Amino acid sequence: MDFRSKLAAAWQRHDSLLCVGLDPDVKRFPAHLQGRSDAVLAFCKGIVDATADLACAFKPQIAYFAAARAEDQLQDLIAYIHEKHPAVPVVLDAKRGDIGATAQQYAREAFERYQADALTVNPYMGFDSVEPYLEYPDRGLIVLCRTSNPGGSDLQNLTVEGGARLYQHVAELVAGKWNLHGQNALVVGATFPQELADVRRIVGDLPLLVPGIGAQGGDVEATVKAGRTATGTGLMISSSRAILYAGSGEDYAAQSRKIALGTRDEVNLYRS
C-alpha cells in the first residue's frame, strides 16, 4: 500500500489526525531505562505500543537517534512499527535537502535502510534536489512550506515574482508540477493558522503535516479549522514532547497515552 492510501486508511481506522512525534532525549528518560544500551528503542517502543491505536502516523526525528548513536535502534524501531502496528505509517523527519547524487543516497537511506513510509525534505535547492525521492512512487515526500518556528518568516514570507509569498509558491509547485506520482505532502506549522488556511486553498486535498501544537503552543481549534479538508481529514497534527514526557516513572507510556488520547479527542471536536 502506498503512503497516501495508508495514511487515508489510518485517518479512518483510528478516527485520528494525531501524528505522534518520536524525539527520544535520553536525558529525559525514566530512571529504569537509564544506562541501558537499548534505552532509545525501549523508550520508543513503549510510546508506540501505548499510542498506536490513537495515531494516524508516527514521526521519528532522526537527529535525536543520530546524536545518541542510535541509528540502528531507529532502524529496529521502524521495523517494529511495521510488524506490530502495520496500519500506522512512519514519517522519517530528516528534512533532507541536497543535490543530485547526494539526494539519491538520502533517498536510499530513508526508504531502503530505514524503510520509512515518508520523508520530510527541504525544497530550497529546487526540483533536482527532490527529484530522486520521487523515484520511490509508493513513498511520501513531505516538503517544508511554512514552518512553525518564528525564524521561518525570514525567508518563507518573502514576496516572489507575481506577488505571492515564497511559501505559497512552494505550495503551488509541490501540489502541481512536482507532484509527479501523487505522493507529495507539505509541512505547515500550527503556529500560523492563516498561512495554513492559505496553503489548504492552494493545494486542495494534499496532506499537510502540522507541527507546533503542544509544547510549541499552536491552537488546536484554529489549526483544525484552517487545515482540514471537506471530509474532515487531510492533516497529520504532530505532537512530540507533550506526549513523550507526560510521565517520568515506570508508567511513562500510560501517562503518554492519556495525553495522546486527550489530544486526539480535542482535535476531533473541530473536524466536522
N, C-alpha and C positions, 0 to 999 in steps of 0.2 A: 504494500500500500504506500502511495506517495505521501509526502509531508502534508500537503493541503487536505487530502482525504482523511488522513489520520487525525489531524487537528480538528476537522469538522466533526468527526465521529466522537472525539473526546469532549468537545463542547456539549454534544447531545447526551452522551452516555453518563457523564458526571455532572451534568447541569451546571457547568462551571466555566468561567472565564479567567480563573486564577492560575497564573503561572508561578510555581514555587521556585525561587532562585536558590541555588546551592553555592554559597560563598563561604566555604569552611575556613574559619580563622582559628587555628589551633590554640591560640591564647585564650579563647573563649569557650573551649570545650569543657564539659563536665569533668570533675576530678577523676571519675572512674575510667575515663578514656585517656587521660594524660599519660604520656610516656609509651603508649602502645605504638608499635611500628605500623599498624594498620588503622591508626586512630581516625584519619580522614575518611577512609572508606567506611569504617564502622559508624561514625557520626552521621554521614550522609545516608547510609542505608536506613538508619533509624528514622530520619526525617522522611525519606522516600516511602517507607512502609506505612508510616503514620498518616501520610497526606495523599497517597496516590489516588484514592477514590474521590478526592476533593479537587484535583488539579486537571487542567487541560494541557499542561506541559510542565516539564522540569527544565531548569536553565542553569547548568553548572557554569560558573565563571572560571575560565582556565587559569587566570593569574593566581588565584588562591591555591590551586593544586600545584602549579609550577613553583611558586615561592616556597612551598612545603616539600619540594622534591617528590611530589606525589602524582606525577603524570600517569604512572602505571595504575595507581588507585583510581584515577579518573577513568581510565580505560575499563577497569574492572567494574566501576560503578555504572557506567553506561550499559555494559553488558548485563549487569544485574537488573537494571530497569527494563531492558528489552526482554529479559527472561521472565521476571516476576510480575511486571506491570506493562505488558506489551501494548496496551491501549493508549499509553501516555507518551507522546513524542518528546524527544530530547533536543533542546536547542543549546548548542555549544556557543557560549558567549565569549568570543575571542576578538571581535572587531578587527579582523584581518584587513589589510589594505596594502597591496604591493603589486608590482607589475609582472606580467607575463609568466616567465618560468618560475619565479618565486611563488606567485599566486597558485600555480599548479601544485606546488609542494604543500602549500597550506590547505588546498582542497583535498589532497591525498591524506594529510594529517587528520582533518576533520571528519571526512566521510569514509575513509578506508581504515585508518588506525583506530579512531575513536568511535566510528560507526554512528555519528550524530545524525539525527533526522534533519537538522537545520543548523545554520551557522550565521552569526552576525558578522557583517563586513562594513568597511568604510569606503564610501564612494569617491573620496577626494581626488583619487588619481584617475578617475574616469572609467569608461566602459572596458578597456582592455585589462583593467585590474580586477574586474568582477567576472569577466567572461569565462575564465577557467572553471569557476564554480558552477556555471550553467551547463557544463558537460556532465553533470550529475542531475538529470532532469527529475528524478524522484525525490530529491532533497530540497529543502527550503533554503532560500537566500534572503536574509533579513537585513536590509540596508539601513544604516543610520540616516535619519532625516532631520528630526527636530528633537534633540536630546534633552534630558531632564536637568542637566547641570546649568547653572547660571551663565557660565562662560560660553555655552553653545551659541549665545546671541552674537558673540564677536564675529562669527562668520555666517551662521545659518540665517540670520536676519538681513544680510546684505541684499541690496536691490541689484538684480541682474538684468540683462537685455530683455526688453519687453515690459519691464516694471514689476515683475514678480520677485518675491523673496527667494533666496537661494534654496531654502528648504522646500518651497513649493515647486521649484524647478526640478529638484531631486525626486520629489514625489511623482511628478509627471513622467520623468524618464523611467523610474523603476516600475511604474504601473503600465507604461507604454512600450517603447521600443526596446527596453532592456528585458522585458518580461517574455523571453522567447518561448518558454515552456509552461508559463502559468504558475511558476513556483515561487515568485517573489513576494516579499512582505517588507514592512518598514518599521523602524523604531521611532516612536514619537512619545515624548515624555508626558506624564500625567501632570507635571508642574506647569504646563502651558495648554490649558483646555481649549482656548480659542484657536491656537495653531493646530491642535488635534482635530478640531471640527473642520478647519480648512483642508487638512490632509484628507480627511474622510470624504469631503466633497470632491476632491480631485481624483481619488483612487477607486471610488466605488466600493466594492466588497472585498478589496485586498485586505489580508490580515494585518493587524497592527500589534506589535509588541510594545507594551506601555509600561516602562519602569517609572518609579517616582512616588508610588503610594507608600504608606507605612513610614519608615524612618525618614524618607525624603519629604514627607508632608503633603503629597498630592491629594486632592479631594476626590473621594471615590464617586460621589454622585455626579460631580462635574465631569469627571473622566468618562464614566459610562455614557452619560447623555451626549457628550461630544463625539465619542468614538464608536458607538455601537452601530451595527448595520440595521436595516429594516427588520431583519429577523431576530434581532437582539443578540447577535454574536459578533464575530469579526475582531475580537480583542483577545490578547494574552496579557492580562494585567498582572505585572510581576511584583512580587513582594519577597524580599530575601531576609534581611536582618530581623525584622519584626517577627517573622515566623521561626527562623533558625534558633534564635537566642531568647525565646519566650521563657524557657526554663533553664536552670543551671545544675540540676541534680540528675539522678539516675532516671527520673521520669521526664527528661527533657523532651523526648519525642511526643509524649502525651500532651505536654504543655504546648508544643508546636502545633499539634493537631487542633487544639482549642482555638488558637489564633487563626489558623488556616480556615477552619470551619466558619468562624465569625466573619472573616474577610470574604469568603466565597458567598456567604449568605447576604452580607451587606451589598456586595456587587449585584447580586440577583434582585435586590429590591428595586433597582433602577433600570433593569434590562428591557422591560416591556413599555 
